[in-house]
Amino acid sequence: MTAHVLARPWRLGLDDFARAVGEHPDLVRRFVALGLIEATTDVSGELWFEPGQIAETARLRRLRAGFALNYAALGLVADLLDRLDRLEAERRRRTGDLPTPSGARRWR
């Protein structure tokens, strides 16, 4: 009897992650080195990614394509968008406002 795993893996290796996000592994390594996405390393130095980093990488790709940002600017813009999200969530919490009907911003 063959056992089949129905859940996604809790982490992806560099090659699988790069394939999932449609980028070359060298570019993924650069994103990690610049602190744009998070990865862990094992004892052999291999990079491992949580599946949630796929969405973050997609956001970086959209920002880079839509605004022609360089890598340094990508980090700055991503940080500013994250801060805006936190401030907006805090404002809604304090005032009891509901999020926008779409539930997402235009730049996400």
Secondary structure as UniProt FT lines:
FT   STRAND          12..13
FT   HELIX           14..21
FT   HELIX           25..33
FT   TURN            34..35
FT   STRAND          40..41
FT   TURN            43..44
FT   STRAND          47..49
FT   HELIX           52..67
FT   HELIX           71..95
FT   TURN            101..102
FT   TURN            106..107
//
